Amino acid sequence: MPKMTRKNTKKRARKTVEAPKFCRFTRDDIFEIDYRDIDVLRRHVSAQGKISPRKRNGITAQYQRQLKVAIKRARFLGLLPFVGE
């Protein structure tokens, strides 16, 4: 007599529904991201010094490009470190 096995033994991961992310720069009516505003830039840089992706930040593509340039300028001038601590 053959062994009885279950076809689907693995449990499927449930997809969680997240609240939609809104661009904080659009909400606060910020037109340009300034490289001298270190508090804003630090929120978008990880502990390793990487620039956070747009999907995690929830900001628009236009502001992500401005953010990238501002972080790179701040790094070049020594306002932000290139790598994390």
Phi, psi and omega in degrees: 000131182287153179288145177272124179235154176274143180285312183250085181275337180280140176277138180274139178286135179275140177279129179269143179265117180263154176290143180296140180268138179247145181291120182288334179287322176292319181296321183269007180056045175267123184269323179227142178268124184267137181288344180274349180273083189292326181298320178291318183291323181295331178295335185254014176240133182285178180293333178276354179096009181274147176283128182292143180289161182298324181296323179282322181290322183080021179259163183286165183296322180299313181287331177295321177294317178296321179296318180300314180294319181295320179294318180294323177293318180295324177294317182297323180275356177088012179280331177235146177283154177285324180237162179286177181269000000 
